[in-house]
């Protein structure tokens, strides 16, 4: 068994990660860590009582160095302070943005980077595109939910579309994490629907860096707990059959499903799947993708990356059946 630690276990993505790992045949959770320590995971999430129970320890670098695999479900800045000390001792999957971007782009949208050396040592954890890099890396920069859904939608068409793409992205409230804010308050979100930080959202630079396209990115908040839908609007440079391009690109990918009608969040909620639909009107292209923001956009993708790093089947223990019909 591979000794595994989860740092940031009390968050939503931490919970989803635990739910996957307790059914994994090779990754065994030996410890949970958090910024303070002292709480018990089954008290924070009573659904785990009798299934997986453990105390959350205060994060300790020396303890973490002794694990075979460490998942860092922590915010940006916190992650790089840990990776800087852990790199070379264990394999790491980082949920934050700290190793997803080049230094210039990261510092323009986040904060000064304190571990630029390891930016070159990380692999961007989107298996459909960077699988071989992931297999040979010991530090994975797990993509964000918005970039995952958007890049998977855009990737088959990069060579066929003109620069200047509009991305309309809608997410459930859990994407903002557990910390309460005026944007994620129940009274604000219930029976409501609105855009936030349009055009200037920091995930736009991640999408641009990985696709090479200038992206106008507008995130919006849906009054649902989880799930994400991305609609991409682009102009084709030449005539293509977009459905055939999409099918050909992902013909060997078992976790990307191509549909002949617009895709729906409920069909991926609780799974690792990304569902995609495409259609065109003359030279105007529409691409529609959906994922579970907490799973494909975070925790299940992290496990897929860990599976690849350790030479296992990529889909091992990943959830495949949606919560709702």
C-alpha positions as CSV (number, residue, x, y, z in Angstrom):
1,X,0.0,0.0,0.0
2,X,1.1,3.5,-0.8
3,X,1.2,5.7,2.3
4,X,-0.9,8.7,1.5
5,X,-1.5,12.1,3.3
6,X,-4.2,14.7,2.7
7,X,-3.4,18.2,3.6
8,X,-6.5,20.5,3.7
9,X,-8.8,17.6,4.5
10,X,-11.6,19.7,6.0
11,X,-12.5,21.5,2.7
12,X,-15.0,20.3,0.2
13,X,-12.3,19.0,-2.2
14,X,-10.7,17.3,0.8
15,X,-13.9,15.5,1.6
16,X,-14.3,14.4,-2.1
17,X,-10.7,13.2,-2.1
18,X,-11.3,11.1,1.0
19,X,-14.4,9.6,-0.5
20,X,-12.4,8.4,-3.5
21,X,-9.3,7.2,-1.6
22,X,-11.1,5.1,0.9
23,X,-12.1,2.9,-2.0
24,X,-8.7,2.9,-3.7
25,X,-6.9,-0.4,-3.8
26,X,-3.4,1.1,-3.5
27,X,-3.5,4.6,-1.9
28,X,-4.1,4.2,1.8
29,X,-4.8,7.4,3.8
30,X,-2.5,7.3,6.7
31,X,-3.0,10.8,8.0
32,X,-5.0,14.0,7.5
33,X,-3.5,17.4,8.1
34,X,-4.8,21.0,8.4
35,X,-3.6,24.5,9.3
36,X,-4.7,24.1,13.0
37,X,-5.3,20.4,13.7
38,X,-7.3,18.9,16.5
39,X,-10.7,18.5,14.8
40,X,-11.9,15.1,13.7
41,X,-13.0,14.6,10.1
42,X,-16.2,12.6,11.0
43,X,-17.3,15.5,13.2
44,X,-16.9,18.0,10.4
45,X,-18.5,15.6,7.9
46,X,-20.8,13.2,9.9
47,X,-21.4,11.2,6.7
48,X,-18.0,9.7,7.3
49,X,-18.9,8.3,10.7
50,X,-18.3,4.6,10.8
51,X,-16.7,4.7,7.3
52,X,-13.6,6.7,7.8
53,X,-12.7,8.4,11.1
54,X,-9.5,10.3,11.9
55,X,-8.1,13.3,13.7
56,X,-6.8,16.1,11.6
57,X,-3.2,16.9,12.6
58,X,-1.5,20.2,12.4
59,X,0.5,20.4,9.2
60,X,4.1,19.2,9.8
61,X,6.7,19.2,7.1
62,X,8.9,16.5,8.7
63,X,5.9,14.2,9.0
64,X,4.8,14.8,5.4
65,X,8.3,13.9,4.1
66,X,7.7,10.3,5.3
67,X,4.7,9.7,3.0
68,X,4.8,8.2,-0.5
69,X,2.1,10.6,-1.8
70,X,0.8,13.9,-0.5
71,X,-2.3,15.7,-1.8
72,X,-2.3,19.4,-1.1
73,X,-5.9,20.6,-1.0
74,X,-4.8,24.1,0.2
75,X,-5.0,27.7,-1.1
76,X,-2.4,29.3,-3.3
77,X,0.6,30.6,-1.5
78,X,0.2,28.0,1.2
79,X,0.9,25.3,-1.3
80,X,4.2,26.7,-2.5
81,X,5.5,27.1,1.0
82,X,4.9,23.3,1.5
83,X,6.1,22.1,-1.9
84,X,9.3,24.1,-1.5
85,X,10.2,21.9,1.5
86,X,8.6,18.6,0.3
87,X,9.9,18.4,-3.2
88,X,12.2,15.5,-3.7
89,X,10.9,13.6,-0.6
90,X,7.5,12.5,-1.8
91,X,5.2,12.7,-4.8
92,X,2.9,15.7,-4.7
93,X,-0.5,16.6,-6.2
94,X,-1.2,20.3,-5.7
95,X,-4.7,21.6,-6.0
96,X,-3.8,25.2,-5.9
97,X,-2.7,27.5,-8.7
98,X,0.9,27.8,-7.5
99,X,2.5,25.6,-10.1
100,X,0.0,25.9,-13.0
101,X,1.4,29.0,-14.6
102,X,4.7,30.5,-15.6
103,X,6.2,32.9,-13.1
104,X,5.3,36.1,-14.9
105,X,1.6,35.2,-15.4
106,X,1.3,33.8,-11.9
107,X,2.6,36.9,-10.2
108,X,0.4,39.2,-12.4
109,X,-2.7,37.4,-11.2
110,X,-1.8,36.0,-7.7
111,X,1.2,37.0,-5.6
112,X,5.0,36.9,-5.7
113,X,6.2,33.3,-6.2
114,X,8.5,32.0,-3.5
115,X,9.4,28.7,-5.3
116,X,10.1,29.5,-8.9
117,X,12.6,26.7,-9.3
118,X,9.8,24.1,-9.0
119,X,7.7,25.7,-11.6
120,X,9.9,23.9,-14.1
121,X,9.6,20.6,-12.2
122,X,5.8,20.5,-12.3
123,X,3.5,18.9,-14.8
124,X,0.1,20.4,-15.7
125,X,-2.4,17.7,-14.6
126,X,-4.8,17.5,-17.5
127,X,-4.3,13.8,-18.6
128,X,-6.0,14.0,-22.0
129,X,-3.3,16.5,-23.1
130,X,-0.3,16.1,-20.8
131,X,-0.5,12.4,-19.8
132,X,3.2,11.5,-20.7
133,X,4.5,14.5,-18.7
134,X,2.4,13.5,-15.7
135,X,3.7,9.9,-15.7
136,X,7.2,11.1,-15.4
137,X,6.7,13.9,-12.9
138,X,6.7,13.9,-9.1
139,X,4.9,17.3,-8.8
140,X,1.5,17.7,-10.4
141,X,-0.2,21.1,-10.8
142,X,-3.9,20.0,-10.7
143,X,-5.9,22.3,-13.0
144,X,-8.8,24.4,-11.7
145,X,-12.4,23.5,-12.6
146,X,-13.0,26.4,-15.0
147,X,-9.7,25.7,-16.9
148,X,-10.4,22.0,-17.1
149,X,-13.9,22.3,-18.6
150,X,-12.8,25.1,-21.0
151,X,-9.5,23.6,-22.2
152,X,-11.1,20.2,-22.8
153,X,-13.7,22.0,-24.9
154,X,-11.2,24.1,-26.8
155,X,-8.4,21.6,-27.3
156,X,-9.7,19.8,-30.4
157,X,-10.4,23.1,-32.2
158,X,-7.3,25.2,-31.5
159,X,-5.9,24.9,-35.0
160,X,-9.3,25.6,-36.6
161,X,-10.5,28.7,-34.8
162,X,-9.5,32.3,-35.0
163,X,-7.8,33.9,-32.0
164,X,-10.3,35.7,-29.8
165,X,-12.6,33.3,-28.1
166,X,-15.6,34.0,-25.8
167,X,-16.1,31.7,-22.9
168,X,-19.3,31.8,-20.9
169,X,-18.8,29.6,-17.8
170,X,-21.3,28.8,-15.0
171,X,-20.4,27.1,-11.7
172,X,-22.2,25.8,-8.6
173,X,-21.5,27.6,-5.4
174,X,-19.2,24.9,-4.0
175,X,-16.5,26.1,-6.4
176,X,-15.9,29.0,-4.1
177,X,-15.0,26.7,-1.2
178,X,-16.3,26.7,2.4
179,X,-15.4,30.2,3.4
180,X,-18.5,32.4,3.5
181,X,-18.5,35.6,1.5
182,X,-21.1,38.1,0.3
183,X,-21.1,36.4,-3.1
184,X,-21.8,32.9,-1.7
185,X,-24.3,33.8,1.0
186,X,-27.6,31.8,0.7
187,X,-29.7,34.9,0.5
188,X,-27.5,36.2,-2.4
189,X,-27.4,32.9,-4.4
190,X,-30.8,31.4,-3.9
191,X,-33.1,31.9,-6.9
192,X,-30.4,34.2,-8.3
193,X,-27.9,34.0,-11.2
194,X,-25.1,36.5,-11.9
195,X,-21.7,37.1,-13.4
196,X,-18.7,37.8,-11.1
197,X,-15.3,39.3,-12.0
198,X,-16.0,39.1,-15.7
199,X,-13.1,39.4,-18.2
200,X,-10.6,39.9,-15.3
201,X,-11.0,36.6,-13.6
202,X,-7.6,35.0,-12.9
203,X,-8.5,31.7,-14.5
204,X,-8.5,33.4,-17.9
205,X,-4.7,33.6,-18.0
206,X,-4.5,29.8,-17.2
207,X,-6.7,29.0,-20.2
208,X,-4.8,31.4,-22.4
209,X,-1.4,30.0,-21.4
210,X,-2.4,26.4,-22.1
211,X,-4.3,27.0,-25.3
212,X,-2.4,29.9,-26.8
213,X,-5.7,31.7,-27.5
214,X,-6.9,35.1,-26.4
215,X,-9.9,34.3,-24.2
216,X,-12.6,36.6,-23.0
217,X,-13.7,34.7,-19.9
218,X,-16.9,35.4,-18.0
219,X,-17.6,33.2,-14.9
220,X,-21.2,33.1,-13.5
221,X,-22.6,31.6,-10.3
222,X,-25.5,29.2,-10.5
223,X,-27.8,28.6,-7.5
224,X,-26.8,24.9,-7.3
225,X,-24.3,23.2,-5.0
226,X,-22.0,21.5,-7.6
227,X,-21.5,21.2,-11.3
228,X,-20.2,23.4,-14.0
229,X,-21.2,24.2,-17.6
230,X,-19.0,26.0,-20.1
231,X,-20.2,27.5,-23.4
232,X,-17.5,28.5,-25.9
233,X,-18.2,30.8,-28.9
234,X,-15.6,31.0,-31.6
235,X,-15.1,31.7,-35.3
236,X,-13.8,29.0,-37.6
237,X,-10.9,29.8,-40.0
238,X,-12.0,27.0,-42.4
239,X,-14.9,24.7,-42.9
240,X,-14.8,21.6,-40.8
241,X,-17.2,19.0,-39.4
242,X,-16.8,19.9,-35.7
243,X,-18.5,16.7,-34.4
244,X,-16.0,14.6,-36.3
245,X,-13.1,16.6,-35.0
246,X,-14.3,16.3,-31.5
247,X,-14.9,12.5,-31.8
248,X,-11.5,11.9,-33.4
249,X,-9.7,13.9,-30.7
250,X,-11.2,12.0,-27.9
251,X,-11.8,8.6,-29.4
252,X,-9.4,6.9,-27.0
253,X,-10.4,8.9,-23.9
254,X,-12.7,7.0,-21.6
255,X,-13.5,10.0,-19.5
256,X,-14.5,12.4,-22.2
257,X,-18.0,11.7,-23.7
258,X,-19.1,13.3,-26.9
259,X,-22.9,13.9,-27.2
260,X,-25.1,14.8,-30.1
261,X,-27.2,17.2,-28.1
262,X,-26.4,19.9,-25.5
263,X,-24.9,18.4,-22.4
264,X,-26.3,18.6,-18.9
265,X,-24.7,19.1,-15.4
266,X,-26.8,16.4,-13.8
267,X,-25.3,13.7,-16.0
268,X,-21.7,14.3,-14.7
269,X,-22.5,15.3,-11.1
270,X,-20.7,12.9,-8.9
271,X,-18.4,11.6,-11.7
272,X,-15.0,12.1,-13.3
273,X,-16.6,12.6,-16.8
274,X,-16.4,15.6,-19.0
275,X,-19.3,15.7,-21.5
276,X,-19.0,17.8,-24.6
277,X,-21.3,18.8,-27.4
278,X,-20.5,21.0,-30.5
279,X,-22.4,22.5,-33.4
280,X,-21.8,25.3,-36.0
281,X,-23.8,27.9,-37.8
282,X,-21.8,28.8,-40.9
283,X,-18.3,29.7,-39.7
284,X,-19.5,30.3,-36.1
285,X,-18.7,27.4,-33.7
286,X,-20.4,26.5,-30.4
287,X,-18.8,24.1,-27.9
288,X,-20.6,23.1,-24.7
289,X,-19.0,21.1,-21.9
290,X,-19.9,20.0,-18.4
291,X,-18.0,18.6,-15.4
292,X,-18.4,18.2,-11.7
293,X,-16.4,21.1,-10.4
294,X,-15.4,19.3,-7.1
295,X,-14.4,16.0,-8.9
296,X,-13.2,16.4,-12.5
297,X,-12.4,20.0,-11.6
298,X,-10.4,19.0,-8.5
299,X,-10.4,15.7,-6.5
300,X,-11.0,12.9,-9.0
301,X,-8.6,14.6,-11.4
302,X,-6.0,14.6,-8.6
303,X,-6.4,10.9,-8.1
304,X,-6.2,10.3,-11.9
305,X,-2.9,12.2,-11.9
306,X,-1.7,10.2,-8.9
307,X,-2.6,6.9,-10.6
308,X,-0.5,7.9,-13.6
309,X,2.4,8.9,-11.5
310,X,2.5,5.5,-9.8
311,X,1.9,3.6,-13.0
312,X,-1.6,2.5,-12.3
313,X,-4.6,2.6,-14.6
314,X,-5.7,6.2,-14.8
315,X,-9.3,5.4,-14.0
316,X,-8.6,3.4,-10.9
317,X,-11.2,4.2,-8.2
318,X,-12.6,7.2,-10.1
319,X,-16.4,7.7,-9.8
320,X,-18.3,7.0,-13.0
321,X,-22.1,7.1,-12.1
322,X,-23.9,10.4,-11.6
323,X,-25.8,11.1,-8.4
324,X,-29.1,11.7,-10.2
325,X,-30.9,10.1,-13.2
